[in-house]
């Protein structure tokens, strides 16, 4: 069994000094087509790629919350529709499993002298991606609301539930908790976070055999259900975009949210001053008396498609290296992410992710079969949260779905 590893986040963050800036883009030919998520840091990278749109260069980007549903299919053609996918710990696994991205070592030798080792994602001895930011889900809270009920920012999910009850009981908000619980990928991610917080292990050690139908799995689901009792009744439709909208509308006071979204929550766009001026960030919470944060640590980075010409691969590598170089850091972009780039200076908006790093948060597992489990979880946990079946049955359903998929892929006999 291969276990894929990435550079340690703490090491990467420590290596932010001494990196030289990239030269101007300088590409004169080639096709560059990028698919990725749509949060601010990636939007800024796509905008900077525009500098590469010289005569003879075809350049386009598709930034969408549905990027994980389309990136594999979009890179399987020959030539691939997308010459690069911006990915994270989990989503690179599917691209490698489907053999749609290329090792970057040759391109790195020709065009990547300015990229430090701390950003190189090495899998089975080959550079498969270049990371540009760290990410984690951490606590966002409304300081004015917590002051009103007289409690400190929660450090545990149990404290969050107690605060939510006070907010509702005092008539301040009907549904004060937010969360990206949309059935599918988001819901599965929330389970992964909570399960790790309870100390759970996803697989039998040294195997691809799933092992989540246990006390930790049941505890994780029960805590998730307790949280949903303080959420908008439509929580199973709320992805990060919808959850952000709930916050900006002033309907939510406490939530676990991506660090990459915090800049949006804290700026003056989309919400009233009483909301954005009182939006604060804290580190990830623990649960069940555990000491490991109930969240996962992530990197975001870029890849190059396998099924494109060498000329398009070279153009794509150069454009992405240019767009994600330290020169991207400006007063406008500095607080959009915890950048793994020289010259990055953290501000309040980044405190949550940096706290997650300091707390030794577990990185999302980069196992070739973890994506299959993630999909199975996303497809099978909603029934429990809707009261249609027991926690044990939901976990059994997820295990069965995973095992079927893992056998089809050859990970299980």
C-alpha positions, 0 to 999 in steps of 0.5 A: 500500500502506498501512503502519499505524503506532503511537506509538513505545513509547519516546515512550509510556513517556516520556509517563507523567507528567501524566495526570489520573485518570479519574472514577468510572465513572458509566455508567447504561445500555448493554451492555458485552461484552469479549473478551480474553486472560487474563493478570494485567493484563487480568484486573485491567482486567476486574475494575475494569470491575465498578465500571461494573455499575450498574443498567441496565448489562449487563456481561460479559467473556470472557477466554481464551487463544483470544481471537484465534480468536473475536474477529472472529466475535464482532464480525461479527454485528449487533449484535456479540456483543462490544462491545470486543476487547482486542488487540495489534499483530497482532490489531488487523489482522484486526479492521480488515481485517474492518471490525468496529471503529470509529474512536474519534475522536468518542468520544475527543472526548466521553469521552477528555480524560484519555487522553494522545496516547501511548496513542492508536493512530492508523491512517490518521489515525484513532484505532482503539485505546487502548494501556495496556501494552507487552509483549515476550518476554524471558528468564526464568531460574532463578538457582539452577540457573545458579549450580549450573552456574557460568554467567551468564544467557545473552545469546544463544540460543547461550549458552542452548543451551550452558547447557541442555546443561550442565544436562542433562549434570549430571543437574539437569533432563532438559528445561531449556528452555521455550517457547510452541511450540504449533502455530499462533499461538504457533509462528509467533510464535517464528519471527517472533522468531527470523527478526527476530533473524537480520535477516530481512525478511518481504516484498519491500520495498514489496510484499505478496510474501512473502520468508522462504524464504532463509538467515535463514529456514533459520537461524531454523528450525534454531535453533528445532529445536535449542532443541526438543531441550531441551524437553518432547517435547510442545512442540508442544502448549505455549502460554503457559499450559502453558509457565508450568505447566512452569516452576512445576512446577520442570521448566524453567530457561530460556525466552523468555516474555512480560513479562506472564507474569513476575509469575505466574512470580515470585509465590508461587502455583502453585510452591514457594519454590525456584522462585519465589524463584529466578525472575529476568528479563533482557532479550531474547537475540540470535542468530547474532551479530546485534545486534537482539534476537530478539523483537518489541515489542508494545502491548496495548490496547482497541477498540470494535465497529462493529456496536453501537448508539451508546449501547453504544459510548459505554458501552463506551468509558467503561467501558474508559477507566475500567478502564484509567486510572491509578487501576488502579495499586495495589501489587497491579497495579503489577507485572502489566505495563509500564503506559503509565499515569501513576504506573507505577513499574517493578520487577524483574518489568518489567526484561525488557520495559524492556530490550527497549524500550531495545535498540530491539526491532522492533515486530511488523509492523502490515501488513494482510497480516501476519496471513495470513503468521502463520497460514501459518507456524503451519500449516506449520512443525511438520512441520520440527520433527518431522523430516518435511521440510526447513526449505526445504520448510516455508518453501516451504509457508508461502509458498505458503499465504500467497500463496494467502490474500493473492490471495484477499484482494486483496493479491496479483494 
